[in-house]
């Protein structure tokens, strides 16, 4: 007995007999069939006409690929919120949708047709290409709808918004117009990944597509920056050598241990003294080539191994404020105190030399160079 109602009363005076085996799939089908027959979802919306709306925008899936377990998890969470707001008395219409734009669809179609971006308009017309994309993007629409019903995700799939339909596109243009008229749009600049093969920018989602990310070897340069007062060379490593022309500073770590090394230039074979982080030495010098007296070594250009000797050890703060010669004097910065060593907390010894090449004046110096040569 609970709240004055007996179990026998609820069962119509029939004894409840627990099933010998719990069959959850069968229970799922029974409940789903009841919802479908009684149109429970539809009634949860229509019975609340005039009530305050809780607006739910379904982040639309793209039906050109099969759903996965992560979609089930995300849709379950969405459904929980919508059911909760419905139980609170809100009207929750739950309009479904389909995302029909994006690079994944285009790449899938091009692979299927055996074409590239350059073939559109020549081997295949734009109209034929668009038609193929429209067909491919909804390839698994029936599978998505079946899964939606099976997991009990209440969603209006009969009147979805489809992003390639003119009604949806015109709605977006209308919204953009409203934002513009209210002064909420602005022009800015951002760095965006770009695909030369696809001829378009890439979103973070597209960068995470299978096969889009690969570990590759990248070209790098170790540049020698000559200190003004004593002729030492600071070694700075960079994977963006095109920015060296606009270098204006070198960053070192205050507490990082650096070494002064006497050795020979690997290209000119002339004696040179360089500075780099102690922990970075194994990347540039082999332990077996170290010598206790570099002056006593007879080194010639024909030698395959280059000897070296560590002659001094010090902390990075000893380099702060030291000035060096501009590496490539094609253009001069118009403002600021350039070409000196500064302390920077982002400098590490996990890669490179422990000395960071800095080009904060890249754009202004390029502009200055363009102005001088125009």
C-alpha positions in Angstrom: 0.0 0.0 0.0 1.4 3.4 -1.0 -0.5 6.8 -0.9 -3.7 4.9 -0.2 -3.6 3.0 -3.5 -2.9 -0.7 -3.5 -1.0 -2.7 -6.1 -4.1 -4.9 -6.6 -6.2 -1.7 -7.4 -3.6 -0.6 -10.0 -3.6 -4.1 -11.6 -7.4 -4.4 -11.6 -7.3 -6.8 -8.7 -5.0 -9.1 -10.7 -1.9 -10.5 -9.1 1.4 -9.1 -10.5 3.7 -11.9 -11.6 7.2 -10.8 -12.3 8.6 -12.1 -15.6 11.1 -14.9 -15.5 13.4 -13.0 -17.8 13.6 -9.2 -18.3 13.4 -8.5 -22.0 14.4 -4.8 -22.4 14.2 -4.7 -26.2 10.7 -6.1 -26.1 9.7 -3.4 -23.5 11.3 -0.7 -25.7 9.2 -1.8 -28.7 6.0 -2.0 -26.6 6.5 1.5 -25.2 7.5 2.9 -28.7 4.5 1.3 -30.2 2.2 2.9 -27.6 3.8 6.3 -28.1 3.3 6.0 -31.9 -0.3 4.8 -31.6 -1.4 7.4 -29.1 0.8 10.2 -30.7 2.1 11.0 -27.3 4.9 13.3 -28.6 2.5 15.2 -30.8 0.0 15.6 -27.9 2.8 16.9 -25.6 3.1 19.8 -28.0 -0.5 20.4 -29.1 -1.9 20.2 -25.5 0.3 23.2 -24.6 -0.9 25.7 -27.1 -0.7 29.1 -25.7 1.8 28.1 -23.0 5.3 29.7 -22.8 7.6 28.3 -25.4 10.9 26.6 -24.7 12.7 26.9 -28.0 14.9 23.9 -28.9 17.1 24.1 -31.9 18.3 20.7 -33.0 22.0 20.9 -34.0 21.4 19.2 -37.3 23.3 16.1 -38.3 24.6 15.4 -41.8 22.8 12.4 -43.1 25.7 11.5 -45.6 27.2 9.4 -42.8 25.9 6.7 -40.5 25.1 7.7 -36.9 27.3 6.5 -34.1 27.1 5.8 -30.4 28.1 9.4 -29.7 25.0 10.6 -31.5 22.9 8.4 -29.2 24.5 9.9 -26.1 24.1 13.5 -27.3 20.5 13.0 -28.4 19.7 11.4 -25.0 20.9 14.5 -23.2 19.0 16.8 -25.5 15.8 14.7 -25.0 16.2 14.9 -21.2 16.1 18.7 -21.2 13.2 18.9 -23.6 11.1 16.4 -21.5 11.9 18.3 -18.3 10.8 21.6 -19.8 7.6 19.9 -21.2 6.8 18.5 -17.7 7.2 22.1 -16.4 4.4 23.2 -18.7 6.4 24.7 -21.5 5.5 24.1 -25.2 8.5 22.4 -26.7 8.1 22.0 -30.5 11.4 20.2 -31.2 11.9 20.9 -34.9 14.4 18.6 -36.5 16.8 19.5 -39.3 19.5 18.3 -41.7 22.9 19.9 -42.3 23.4 19.6 -46.0 26.4 21.9 -46.5 30.1 21.4 -45.9 33.3 20.0 -47.3 32.8 16.4 -46.2 29.8 16.1 -48.5 31.7 17.6 -51.4 34.7 15.3 -50.9 32.5 12.3 -50.7 30.8 13.1 -54.0 34.0 13.9 -55.8 35.5 10.6 -54.6 32.4 8.8 -55.8 32.3 10.5 -59.2 36.1 10.3 -59.6 36.5 14.0 -60.1 38.3 17.0 -58.5 37.3 20.6 -57.9 38.8 21.6 -61.2 36.5 19.2 -63.1 33.4 21.0 -62.0 32.2 23.1 -65.0 34.1 21.0 -67.5 33.7 17.2 -67.0 30.6 17.8 -65.0 28.2 20.7 -64.9 27.6 22.7 -61.8 23.9 21.6 -61.9 24.9 17.9 -62.1 27.4 18.3 -59.3 24.9 20.0 -57.0 22.3 17.3 -57.8 24.8 14.6 -56.8 25.6 16.4 -53.6 21.9 16.8 -52.7 21.4 13.1 -53.2 24.5 12.0 -51.3 23.9 14.3 -48.4 20.6 12.6 -47.5 21.9 9.1 -48.2 21.3 7.8 -44.7 18.3 9.9 -43.8 16.1 6.8 -43.3 18.7 5.2 -41.0 18.9 8.4 -38.9 15.1 8.6 -38.6 14.8 5.0 -37.6 17.5 5.4 -34.9 15.8 8.6 -33.6 12.5 6.6 -33.1 14.3 3.6 -31.5 16.1 5.6 -28.9 12.9 7.5 -28.0 14.2 10.9 -29.0 11.1 12.9 -29.5 11.6 15.1 -32.6 9.5 16.5 -35.4 11.0 14.8 -38.4 8.0 15.5 -40.7 8.7 19.2 -41.0 12.5 19.5 -40.8 14.6 22.5 -41.8 17.0 21.6 -44.5 20.0 23.9 -45.0 20.0 23.7 -48.8 16.4 24.7 -49.2 15.8 28.3 -50.3 13.5 29.0 -47.3 16.3 28.2 -44.9 19.0 30.1 -46.9 16.7 33.2 -47.2 16.0 33.1 -43.5 19.7 33.3 -42.8 20.1 36.2 -45.1 17.2 37.9 -43.3 18.9 37.4 -39.9 22.2 38.7 -41.2 20.4 41.8 -42.5 18.9 42.4 -39.1 22.3 42.0 -37.4 23.8 44.4 -39.8 21.1 47.0 -39.3 21.6 46.8 -35.5 25.3 47.3 -35.9 26.2 43.9 -34.5 28.4 42.9 -37.4 32.1 43.9 -37.7 35.0 43.3 -39.9 37.9 41.5 -38.3 40.9 39.3 -39.1 41.6 35.7 -38.1 44.0 33.0 -39.2 42.1 30.1 -40.8 43.4 26.7 -42.0 43.2 26.5 -45.7 43.0 23.5 -48.1 44.7 24.1 -51.4 43.2 20.9 -52.8 39.6 21.9 -51.9 40.1 25.6 -52.5 38.4 26.6 -49.3 39.0 27.3 -45.6 38.6 24.5 -43.1 36.5 24.4 -39.9 37.8 22.8 -36.7 35.3 19.9 -37.4 36.8 19.4 -40.9 40.3 19.4 -39.5 39.3 16.4 -37.3 38.0 14.4 -40.3 39.7 10.9 -40.6 42.8 11.3 -42.6 42.9 15.1 -42.4 45.6 15.2 -39.6 48.9 13.6 -40.3 52.3 13.8 -38.5 54.7 15.1 -41.1 58.3 16.3 -41.2 58.5 20.1 -41.5 61.4 22.1 -42.8 63.2 24.1 -40.1 66.1 26.6 -39.9 68.6 27.3 -37.2 69.7 30.9 -37.6 72.7 32.6 -36.2 72.2 36.0 -34.6 75.5 37.9 -33.9 75.8 39.8 -30.7 77.0 43.4 -31.2 79.6 43.6 -28.4 81.5 40.3 -28.4 80.8 38.5 -31.7 79.0 35.5 -30.1 76.2 33.9 -32.1 72.8 33.1 -30.5 71.2 30.1 -32.2 67.5 30.4 -32.8 65.4 27.6 -34.3 62.3 28.2 -36.4 59.9 26.2 -38.6 58.7 29.5 -40.2 61.9 30.7 -41.9 60.0 33.2 -44.1 59.5 35.3 -40.9 63.2 35.8 -40.3 63.3 38.9 -42.5 61.0 40.6 -39.9 62.7 39.4 -36.8 62.9 42.1 -34.1 63.7 40.3 -30.9 65.0 37.0 -29.4 63.4 35.4 -26.4 65.2 33.5 -23.7 64.1 31.9 -20.4 65.2 33.6 -17.3 65.9 30.4 -15.3 67.0 28.3 -18.3 70.6 27.2 -18.3 72.5 28.2 -21.4 76.0 27.3 -22.6 78.7 29.0 -24.7 80.1 26.6 -27.1 83.3 26.9 -29.2 83.0 24.9 -32.5 83.1 25.3 -36.2 80.4 26.5 -38.7 79.1 23.4 -40.5 78.9 25.3 -43.8 81.9 27.7 -43.8 84.1 25.5 -41.6 85.3 28.6 -39.8 85.7 28.9 -36.0 82.6 30.1 -34.2 81.3 30.5 -30.7 77.6 29.9 -30.2 75.0 30.1 -27.4 72.1 27.7 -26.9 70.2 26.0 -24.0 72.2 23.3 -22.3 69.3 20.8 -22.6 69.1 21.5 -26.4 72.7 20.5 -27.0 72.1 16.8 -28.0 70.0 18.0 -31.0 73.0 19.9 -32.4 76.2 18.3 -31.0 77.1 14.7 -30.6 78.6 13.8 -27.2 81.5 11.9 -28.8 82.6 15.0 -30.6 83.2 17.0 -27.4 86.8 17.9 -26.6 88.5 19.3 -23.6 90.7 21.7 -25.6 89.2 23.0 -28.9 92.4 25.0 -29.6 94.5 21.8 -29.7 92.3 20.2 -32.3 93.4 20.3 -35.9 90.1 20.7 -37.8 89.9 20.8 -41.6 86.9 21.2 -43.9 87.2 17.6 -45.0 86.4 16.3 -41.5 83.0 14.6 -41.2 82.8 15.3 -37.5 82.8 18.8 -36.0 84.5 19.1 -32.6 83.2 21.4 -29.9 84.0 22.6 -26.4 81.6 24.0 -23.7 83.5 27.0 -22.3 80.9 28.7 -20.1 77.5 28.0 -18.4 75.0 30.7 -17.3 71.3 31.5 -16.8 69.2 33.2 -19.3 68.8 36.4 -17.3 72.5 37.1 -18.2 71.5 37.5 -21.8 68.6 40.0 -21.1 69.1 43.3 -22.9 72.0 42.2 -25.0 71.8 43.6 -28.6 72.4 41.7 -31.8 72.8 42.6 -35.5 69.7 42.5 -37.7 69.8 39.2 -39.5 68.3 40.4 -42.8 68.5 44.2 -43.1 65.9 44.6 -45.9 63.5 46.7 -43.8 63.7 48.6 -40.5 60.9 48.7 -37.9 59.4 52.2 -37.8 58.8 52.1 -34.0 59.9 50.2 -30.9 63.3 49.1 -29.5 64.3 46.3 -31.8 67.1 43.7 -32.0 67.7 42.9 -28.4 67.3 39.8 -26.2 64.3 39.8 -23.9 63.1 37.4 -21.1 60.0 35.4 -22.0 58.1 32.9 -19.8 56.9 30.9 -22.8 60.4 29.8 -23.8 61.1 26.1 -23.3 63.8 23.6 -24.1 61.5 20.8 -25.5 62.2 21.8 -29.0 64.8 23.9 -30.9 67.6 25.8 -29.1 65.9 27.3 -26.1 66.1 30.7 -27.9 63.0 31.9 -29.7 63.0 34.0 -32.8 60.3 36.7 -32.4 58.7 38.7 -35.3 55.9 40.8 -33.7 56.4 43.5 -36.3 55.9 41.1 -39.2 53.0 43.0 -40.9 54.3 46.6 -40.4 57.8 45.6 -41.7 56.3 44.0 -44.8 54.3 47.1 -45.4 57.4 49.2 -45.0 59.4 47.1 -47.4 56.6 47.3 -50.0 56.5 51.1 -49.6 60.3 51.3 -50.0 60.3 49.3 -53.2 57.2 50.7 -54.8 
